[in-house]
């Protein structure tokens, strides 16, 4: 704890109570937040339970009555001030992310800057949100649409991007005129609470932005069951997303769900192999592979497979594993040792089925003293029935598979219930069009290993979710469209 405080320039950003109605509140219980790199306890955070959740919902409901009427220019000014404070404290926020989540500090700070981009974009988008004037079939009438805030939003965020997943949801919701109750993952609440502190300093009115920590089984049903909460925004597993969708159905809430993925990373025989290998490293090993858009299945066409495997292996050999605070580290720990065990189970299953473990293939928990797993490269041949190919790995494991032609590759890539992101490396522009249209995924990176930005839509199809974040679409998710017909106009 002392080491973490010493790393923070603004020590007041380290909060351990929840933030409700512009006040810091404790709960009856507390839970430990640990550093996955060395298992040390960083903080004991208040668990506000069901009572605290209800208090936050009531505060958000009361604040909504005035926030929705606040001038869009004033909302934009406050959101922009929040953005400025986030950027001013990027080092502090990055320190918190590295401490509680584990990713290397440079990557953690990059997440803060990326997440702030959604805040800046939303501040501007608040002023661009409008309806339309419509032609009507009725003589002497006029028609128009209005975009109005959906209401109180319950926001449930994951641990792998503890800053960006909050800003990507909350900033557009605030811009639209909604109020928020944020429930961060118990593994990474400190970053969320620091963002609440900065929102308070920015002058965002009390009750508009609330952050509550604690047991999801107590807090979740309050958010999904409340008549006051009109929308649930969630990023996490498909299993939990389905549960939240069922719970939200009783009150017919809107849901925005960004769920699991099984991203194919396709390298065609006309691709630039070196750039493709660099793309694999960038996509696969960000956050130690713990991202929903991470390359999960690398599918190589025909004769270039061996060359691609060699190019990936040479780059993986240079990756440094260790604490995110150590100089030169590129791969930090997994979130906890249970994640290490789950990843290792997938790797050992592949090994038993005859896949070739080319590099890595084992935990580094004992060697490095935390939840570390060795960067691993596996040649899966043509065995697409491996659990590695069927399930989200969420770890630093790259597995390569082989296919002969475009039709087979499309069939294999689409053979999954998930449809979040896909990647395609090719130099044939006609193939770009054919395969982009043929891939059943919400986002496709062509000769690009990352697909998200504040200006573009982020989201999936099939069991990877509902709705879009980013750009104008991200703000529109938090609005209701109302139609007005004015009759009797001469």
C-alpha positions in Angstrom: 0.0 0.0 0.0 2.9 2.4 0.9 4.5 1.7 -2.5 1.3 2.5 -4.3 0.8 5.8 -2.4 4.4 6.7 -3.1 3.9 6.2 -6.8 0.9 8.5 -6.8 1.6 12.2 -7.3 -2.0 13.1 -6.2 -2.4 10.8 -3.2 -6.0 11.9 -2.7 -6.9 9.9 -5.9 -6.6 6.7 -3.9 -10.2 6.2 -2.6 -11.6 3.2 -0.9 -15.2 4.2 -0.3 -18.0 4.4 -2.9 -19.1 7.7 -4.4 -22.8 8.4 -4.1 -24.6 11.8 -4.5 -21.2 13.6 -4.4 -20.3 12.0 -1.0 -18.0 9.1 -0.1 -19.9 6.4 1.7 -18.7 3.2 3.5 -20.4 -0.1 3.7 -20.9 -2.8 6.3 -18.2 -5.0 4.8 -14.9 -4.4 3.0 -13.0 -6.5 0.4 -9.3 -6.7 -0.5 -7.8 -5.4 -3.8 -4.6 -7.2 -4.6 -1.7 -6.6 -7.0 -1.6 -9.6 -9.4 2.1 -9.2 -9.9 3.1 -9.9 -6.3 -0.1 -10.8 -4.4 0.3 -7.9 -2.1 -2.9 -6.2 -0.7 -3.3 -2.7 -2.2 -6.4 -1.6 -0.3 -9.5 -2.7 1.6 -12.5 -1.2 -0.3 -16.0 -0.7 1.0 -18.7 -3.1 -0.1 -21.9 -1.0 -0.1 -24.2 -4.0 -0.8 -27.9 -3.7 -1.7 -28.6 -0.7 0.5 -25.8 1.3 -1.1 -26.9 0.4 -4.5 -30.5 1.6 -3.8 -29.1 4.8 -2.4 -27.1 5.4 -5.6 -30.1 4.7 -7.8 -32.3 7.1 -5.8 -29.6 9.8 -6.1 -29.2 9.2 -9.9 -33.0 9.4 -10.3 -33.2 12.7 -8.4 -30.3 14.2 -10.3 -31.8 13.1 -13.7 -34.7 15.6 -13.3 -32.3 18.5 -13.5 -29.4 17.0 -15.6 -31.6 16.2 -18.5 -32.7 19.9 -18.6 -29.1 21.2 -18.3 -28.0 23.1 -21.4 -26.0 20.8 -23.8 -23.3 23.5 -23.7 -23.0 23.3 -20.0 -23.0 19.5 -20.1 -20.3 19.7 -22.7 -18.2 22.1 -20.6 -18.3 19.8 -17.5 -17.5 16.7 -19.5 -14.6 18.5 -21.2 -13.3 19.6 -17.8 -13.5 15.9 -16.7 -11.4 15.0 -19.8 -8.8 17.7 -18.9 -8.5 16.4 -15.4 -8.1 12.8 -16.6 -5.3 13.7 -18.9 -3.7 15.9 -16.2 -3.6 12.8 -13.9 -2.8 10.2 -16.6 0.3 9.1 -14.7 -1.7 8.6 -11.5 -4.5 6.7 -13.2 -1.9 4.6 -15.1 -0.3 3.8 -11.7 -3.6 2.6 -10.3 -4.3 0.5 -13.4 -0.9 -1.2 -13.3 -1.1 -1.8 -9.5 -4.6 -3.4 -9.5 -4.8 -4.9 -13.0 -1.2 -5.6 -13.9 -0.6 -4.3 -17.4 2.7 -2.5 -18.0 2.7 1.2 -17.0 3.2 2.5 -20.5 0.2 0.5 -21.7 -1.9 1.5 -18.7 -1.2 5.2 -19.3 -2.1 4.6 -23.0 -5.4 3.2 -21.8 -6.1 6.4 -19.8 -5.3 8.5 -22.9 -7.5 6.3 -25.1 -10.3 6.4 -22.6 -10.1 10.2 -22.3 -10.6 10.3 -26.0 -14.2 9.1 -25.5 -14.7 11.8 -23.0 -13.5 14.6 -25.3 -15.5 13.2 -28.2 -18.6 13.0 -26.1 -18.2 16.6 -24.9 -18.4 17.7 -28.5 -21.1 15.1 -29.5 -23.4 16.5 -26.8 -23.8 19.6 -29.1 -24.4 17.6 -32.2 -27.2 15.4 -30.9 -30.5 16.4 -32.6 -33.6 15.1 -34.2 -34.9 15.6 -37.8 -37.8 17.3 -39.6 -39.8 14.8 -41.5 -42.2 14.9 -44.4 -45.7 13.5 -43.5 -48.5 12.2 -45.7 -51.1 14.4 -43.9 -52.0 17.7 -45.6 -51.3 20.7 -43.4 -49.2 18.8 -40.9 -45.6 18.9 -39.8 -43.5 16.1 -38.2 -40.2 15.9 -36.4 -38.2 13.7 -34.1 -36.6 14.4 -30.8 -33.6 12.7 -29.2 -34.0 12.6 -25.4 -32.0 10.8 -22.7 -33.1 7.3 -21.8 -32.9 8.0 -18.0 -30.8 6.5 -15.2 -28.2 4.0 -16.6 -26.7 1.1 -14.7 -23.1 0.6 -15.9 -21.3 -2.6 -15.1 -17.6 -2.7 -16.2 -14.8 -5.3 -16.3 -11.3 -5.4 -14.9 -9.2 -5.6 -18.1 -9.8 -1.9 -19.0 -10.7 -0.3 -15.7 -10.6 3.2 -17.0 -11.6 3.0 -20.7 -14.6 0.8 -20.2 -16.0 3.4 -17.8 -15.3 6.4 -20.0 -16.5 4.7 -23.1 -20.0 4.2 -21.6 -20.4 7.0 -19.1 -19.1 10.0 -21.1 -21.6 9.5 -24.0 -24.4 8.8 -21.5 -23.7 12.0 -19.6 -23.5 13.9 -22.9 -27.0 12.6 -23.8 -28.4 13.8 -20.5 -28.4 10.5 -18.6 -27.3 9.9 -15.0 -25.1 7.0 -14.0 -24.6 4.3 -11.4 -21.3 2.6 -12.1 -20.5 -0.8 -10.7 -16.8 -1.6 -11.4 -15.2 -5.1 -11.2 -14.1 -6.0 -7.7 -10.6 -6.7 -9.0 -10.1 -3.1 -10.1 -12.3 -0.6 -8.2 -9.5 1.9 -7.4 -9.4 3.3 -10.9 -13.1 3.8 -11.0 -13.1 5.6 -7.7 -10.3 7.9 -8.9 -12.4 8.7 -12.0 -15.3 9.6 -9.6 -13.0 11.9 -7.6 -12.0 13.7 -10.9 -15.6 13.9 -12.0 -16.3 15.6 -8.6 -13.5 18.1 -9.2 -14.8 18.8 -12.7 -18.0 20.0 -11.1 -20.3 17.3 -12.4 -23.4 17.8 -10.2 -24.2 15.5 -7.3 -26.0 12.3 -8.1 -25.2 12.5 -11.8 -22.2 10.2 -11.6 -22.1 7.5 -8.9 -19.6 4.7 -8.4 -20.5 1.8 -6.1 -18.3 -1.2 -5.2 -19.2 -4.6 -3.8 -20.7 -8.0 -4.4 -22.2 -8.2 -7.8 -24.9 -10.7 -6.7 -26.2 -8.1 -4.3 -25.8 -5.0 -6.4 -26.6 -6.4 -9.9 -30.3 -7.3 -9.1 -30.9 -3.8 -7.7 -29.8 -2.3 -11.0 -31.6 -4.7 -13.3 -34.8 -4.9 -11.1 -35.3 -1.2 -10.5 -38.1 0.6 -12.4 -36.0 3.7 -12.2 -33.0 2.3 -14.0 -34.0 2.4 -17.7 -30.8 1.0 -19.3 -28.0 -1.4 -18.5 -24.6 -1.0 -20.1 -22.3 -4.0 -19.6 -18.9 -5.2 -20.8 -17.9 -8.8 -19.8 -18.6 -12.4 -20.5 -21.4 -13.6 -22.7 -22.7 -15.8 -19.8 -23.1 -12.8 -17.5 -24.5 -10.7 -20.3 -27.2 -13.2 -20.9 -28.1 -13.2 -17.2 -28.3 -9.4 -17.1 -30.5 -9.5 -20.2 -32.9 -11.9 -18.6 -33.0 -9.9 -15.4 -33.6 -6.6 -17.4 -36.5 -8.2 -19.3 -38.9 -7.9 -16.3 -38.9 -4.1 -16.6 -38.2 -4.1 -20.4 -34.9 -2.2 -20.0 -32.7 -1.3 -22.9 -29.4 -3.2 -22.8 -26.1 -2.4 -24.4 -23.9 -5.5 -24.2 -20.3 -5.9 -25.3 -19.6 -9.5 -24.6 -17.1 -12.3 -25.4 -15.2 -12.8 -28.6 -13.3 -15.4 -30.6 -11.4 -13.2 -33.1 -9.9 -14.9 -36.1 -6.7 -13.3 -37.3 -6.6 -14.3 -41.0 -3.3 -14.1 -43.0 -3.8 -14.8 -46.7 -1.1 -16.0 -49.0 -0.6 -12.6 -50.6 -0.1 -10.8 -47.3 3.0 -9.0 -46.1 4.1 -11.7 -43.6 6.3 -9.4 -41.5 3.5 -6.9 -41.0 1.1 -9.7 -40.3 3.4 -11.0 -37.6 3.8 -7.6 -36.0 0.0 -7.3 -36.1 -0.3 -10.6 -34.3 2.0 -9.4 -31.5 0.1 -6.1 -31.1 -3.3 -7.8 -31.1 -2.6 -10.9 -29.1 -0.3 -9.7 -26.3 -1.9 -6.3 -25.4 -3.0 -6.6 -21.7 -1.3 -10.1 -21.7 -4.0 -11.3 -24.1 -6.8 -10.3 -21.7 -8.9 -8.4 -24.2 -12.2 -9.3 -25.9 -10.9 -8.3 -29.3 -7.6 -10.1 -29.0 -6.5 -12.4 -31.8 -7.8 -15.8 -30.6 -7.3 -18.0 -33.7 -4.6 -17.2 -36.2 -5.6 -18.8 -39.5 -2.9 -18.9 -42.2 -3.5 -19.8 -45.8 -1.5 -22.6 -47.4 2.2 -22.4 -47.9 2.8 -19.2 -45.9 1.9 -20.8 -42.6 5.4 -21.9 -41.7 6.9 -18.5 -42.6 4.3 -16.8 -40.4 4.9 -19.1 -37.5 8.6 -18.4 -37.7 8.1 -14.6 -37.9 5.8 -14.7 -34.9 8.2 -16.9 -32.9 11.1 -14.6 -33.5 9.2 -11.6 -32.1 7.7 -13.5 -29.2 11.3 -14.4 -28.1 11.9 -10.7 -27.4 8.9 -10.2 -25.1 9.8 -9.4 -21.5 7.5 -10.7 -18.8 7.3 -9.1 -15.3 5.8 -6.5 -13.1 4.2 -3.7 -15.0 6.3 -1.2 -13.1 9.6 -2.7 -14.2 11.4 -1.1 -17.0 11.1 -2.7 -20.5 8.3 -5.2 -19.4 5.8 -5.9 -22.2 3.8 -8.7 -20.7 2.4 -8.3 -17.2 0.5 -10.8 -15.0 -2.9 -12.2 -15.6 -5.6 -10.9 -13.3 -5.3 -13.7 -10.7 -4.0 -17.3 -10.4 -7.4 -18.7 -11.3 -6.9 -17.1 -14.7 -3.5 -18.7 -15.0 -5.0 -22.1 -14.2 -7.7 -21.6 -16.8 -5.2 -20.7 -19.5 -2.9 -23.5 -18.7 -5.8 -26.0 -18.9 -6.5 -24.9 -22.5 -2.8 -25.2 -23.3 -2.5 -28.7 -21.8 -5.6 -29.8 -23.6 -4.1 -28.7 -26.9 -0.8 -30.5 -26.1 -2.7 -33.8 -25.3 -4.5 -33.5 -28.6 -1.3 -33.3 -30.6 -0.8 -29.6 -31.0 2.9 -28.4 -31.0 4.0 -26.1 -28.2 6.6 -24.0 -29.9 7.4 -21.6 -27.2 6.3 -21.2 -23.5 3.4 -23.4 -22.5 3.6 -23.1 -18.7 2.8 -20.8 -15.7 5.5 -18.6 -14.3 3.7 -18.1 -10.9 6.5 -19.7 -8.8 9.3 -18.1 -10.9 8.1 -14.5 -10.8 5.9 -14.5 -7.7 2.6 -13.5 -9.2 -0.1 -14.5 -11.7 2.2 -14.8 -14.7 2.0 -17.1 -17.7 4.8 -17.6 -20.3 4.0 -16.1 -23.7 3.1 -19.2 -25.7 3.0 -20.1 -29.4 1.1 -23.2 -30.5 0.9 -24.8 -33.9 -2.6 -26.3 -34.0 -2.3 -27.6 -37.5 -5.8 -28.3 -38.9 -7.4 -29.2 -35.5 -10.1 -26.5 -35.2 -11.8 -28.6 -32.5 -9.2 -27.6 -30.0 -10.6 -25.8 -27.0 -8.1 -23.1 -27.8 -9.9 -22.5 -31.1 -13.4 -22.7 -29.6 -13.1 -20.6 -26.5 -11.8 -17.2 -25.6 -8.3 -17.7 -24.3 -7.8 -14.5 -22.4 -4.1 -15.0 -21.9 -0.8 -14.7 -23.7 -1.3 -17.7 -25.9 -1.2 -17.5 -29.7 -2.4 -20.5 -31.7 -1.9 -20.9 -35.4 -4.1 -23.0 -37.7 -3.9 -23.8 -41.4 -6.5 -23.6 -44.2 -6.3 -23.9 -48.0 -8.5 -21.4 -49.7 -10.7 -18.4 -49.1 -14.0 -20.3 -48.9 -12.6 -22.6 -46.2 -11.1 -19.8 -44.2 -14.4 -17.9 -44.2 -16.2 -21.0 -43.1 -13.8 -21.7 -40.3 -13.7 -18.1 -39.2 -17.5 -17.9 -38.9 -17.8 -21.2 -37.2 -18.4 -19.7 -33.7 -21.3 -18.3 -31.8 -19.3 -15.1 -31.3 -18.9 -12.2 -33.7 -17.0 -9.3 -32.1 -13.8 -8.6 -34.0 -11.9 -10.2 -36.9 -8.6 -9.3 -38.6 -7.6 -9.8 -42.2 -4.2 -9.4 -43.8 -4.1 -9.3 -47.6 -2.8 -7.2 -50.4 -5.8 -7.9 -52.7 -8.4 -5.1 -52.6 -11.1 -7.4 -54.2 -10.4 -9.9 -51.5 -10.8 -7.2 -48.9 -14.3 -6.5 -50.1 -15.4 -10.1 -50.5 -14.1 -11.2 -47.1 -15.2 -8.2 -45.2 -18.7 -8.8 -46.4 -18.4 -12.5 -45.7 -17.1 -12.3 -42.2 -19.8 -12.4 -39.5 -18.2 -9.9 -37.1 -19.1 -6.5 -36.0 -15.6 -5.0 -36.6 -13.0 -6.0 -39.1 -9.4 -4.8 -39.1 -7.8 -5.1 -42.5 -4.0 -4.9 -42.3 -4.6 -3.3 -38.9 -4.4 -5.1 -35.5 -6.7 -2.8 -33.5 -10.2 -1.5 -34.4 -11.4 0.8 -31.6 -11.4 4.6 -31.5 -13.6 7.3 -30.0 -14.8 8.2 -33.5 -15.8 4.8 -34.7 -18.5 2.2 -33.8 -17.4 -0.6 -31.4 -19.5 -3.7 -30.9 -20.3 -7.2 -32.1 -23.0 -9.5 -33.6 -24.4 -12.9 -32.6 -23.5 -13.7 -29.0 -20.9 -10.9 -28.8 -23.4 -8.3 -27.9 -26.0 -5.7 -28.7 -25.4 -2.0 -29.5 -22.4 0.1 -30.3 -20.0 2.3 -28.4 -18.0 5.2 -29.9 -18.8 7.9 -32.4 -22.3 9.4 -32.8 -23.7 5.8 -32.3 -22.3 5.7 -28.8 -24.3 8.7 -27.7 -27.4 7.7 -29.6 -27.4 4.4 -27.6 -28.4 6.4 -24.5 -31.3 8.3 -26.1 -34.9 7.6 -26.9 -36.4 8.8 -30.2 -39.7 10.6 -29.9 -41.9 11.5 -32.9 -44.1 14.6 -32.9 -46.9 15.2 -35.4 -48.3 18.7 -35.5 -51.6 18.8 -37.4 -53.8 21.7 -38.6 -50.9 23.8 -40.0 -52.2 26.2 -42.7 
